[in-house]
Amino acid sequence: MTTTQKFDVAIIGGGPAGSTAGSLIKKYDPDASVLILERAKFPRDHVGESQLPPITAILHEMGAWEKVEAADFPIKVGATYRWGNSPELWDFEFLPLEHFKDEARPAKLEGQRLFTAFQVDRATYDHILLDHAADLGCDARQSTKVSTIERTGDRIDGLILGDGTRVEADHYIDAS
């Protein structure tokens, strides 16, 4: 017999998108039942990521800024991009380097840190965010594969997990 579990929100994918969605849902609706399904076990190898300053505000809003800052990822004050095969480089500063002052870390989110970003190690970063979502009350399941998405037309009726469990939710988010 198949076991069916019901949630307000089921999220496929426990990386930054899924963890952020789960954290923000729990922040603004603490009573919501939120399930995050991640097929891998964290920490997992993943290509690093260069972030932009607006992510800082999102980390703060979801309550994860202090945890990410404590990981001591390198601070970025700008970036350089190249378009296709063009030799032309596009350099831009989030904060002019001459205005950046080296501060003790972890630092508060104020002053110059409002204009900086991180170069994150994704294995560590993703783990921090998924653990944060779980700390807020999300049911975050690692090593849990979604085998089948049950549908009627454009409507999702449920998810079948690798162990045969069926999940129903009022809302589904694909963050895979």
N, C-alpha and C positions, 0 to 999 in steps of 0.2 A: 504494500500500500504506500502510495506517495504522500509524504508529509507536505502540507502547504503552510507557509509562513506569510503573514501579512504585515505590510509596512505602509507608512504614509508616502515615503520616497525610497526608491531603489536606484542606486547609482552604480553603473558598470564602469570600473576603473578607479583605482585608488591613488593615482598620480596627483600632481598639483591641481588639475582641474576638478577631479572628483573629490579630493580632500577639501579643497576650498569651497566647493558647492555644499558639501556636507556640513562644514564648520559654519558657514553663513546661515544655512537653514536652521541649525540648532541654536545659533545666536539669536535669531529673530523669532523663532518658534521653538522654545526649549522642550515643549511637549510633543513635538513631531517625532515619530519613529523613523529613523533614517538608517538604511542599510547601504554600506559601501562594499562592493565586491571586487577584489583584486586578485587576479590569477597568479601573480608572482608572490614570493616571500621577500619582504624587505629586511635589510637593505639589499637592493638588487643593483647590478651594474647598469649604468645608463649614461649616455653622453652628457657631459656637463652643460651648463646653461649660463649664458650671459644675460642678466636681467636689466630692465630699464627702471628708472625711479618710480613710475606710477605703481609698480608692484609693491613698493614699500607701504603705500597707503592701504592696499588690500590686506597685506600681512597684519598691519596694525588693526584694521577693522575686524578681522577674524580672530584677533587676540593671539596671533602667533609671532609677532615681531620679536619679542624678547627671546623666544626659543630659537629663532633663526639667527638673531644677532649673537646669541651665546655660542653658536656653532663656529664663530670666528672665520666665516668665509671672507675672501679678499673683497675689499671695498672697491667699487668702480666709480670713477668721476667722469668718464667719457667713453667713447667708442670710436672705432674706425670700421667703415664698411667699404666693400668693393662690389660693384655691380657687374655680374657676368665675367667676361674676359677683359674688361676695360682695365688699363693700368691705373686709371684715376681712382684715388682714394677719397672717401668722404669722412672727414674727421669732425667730431663734434663733442663738446664738453657739456656734461650735466652741471658741473660746478667747475669753474676755472681752477686749474691745478694750483695756481699761486694763492688761491683763497682757501684751499683745503689745509686743515691743520690736523696733524696726527693726534688722535685722542686715545685715551685708555679705552679698552673694550672689555666687556660689552658696554655700549654707550646707549644713552636715551635717544628716542626718536624726536629730535629737536634740532634747531639750527641747521648746520650744514648737512646733517644726516637726512634731512627731508629732500635733498637734491642728489643723493648718491644711490647706488644700487649694489648688488652682489654678483660675484662670479661664483656660482654654487657648484658643489659636488652633488650631482643629482641623487646618488644613492643615499647620501646623508639627508639632503633636503627633503626628498620625497618621504623618507621615513619620519622625519620631524613632523611634516604636515599630516600624514596619516595618523600618527600617534596623537596629534593635537585634536583631530576630528574625533577620535575615540575618547579622548579626555573630556570632550564636550558632550559625549553621550551617543555618538554614532556607533552603530554596530558595524565595526570595520573588520571584515574577514579577508585574511590573506590566504594565498594558495587555494583560492576558490574560483573555479572556472565556470562561466556561464556557457552551458552547452547548447541551449536552444532558447530562442526568443519566440514565444507563442504569440500569434497575431491573428486578428480578424480584420482584413483590409489594412487600413492605416493605424488601427488601434492595437496597442500591446495588451495582451491578456495576462501574460505572466512570463516568468523566466524559469527555466529548468537548469539547475546547477549540476556540476559534474557528479555529485553524489546522489543525484536523483531528486533532491529536494526541489519543490516548486515554490516560487516566490511570486506573490501578488502585491501590487502597490497602486496607490492612487495616482502617483506620478513616477515617471522613469526618466533618468538622465543617462545618456551615453557619453561617458568621459573616457572611453577606451582609447 
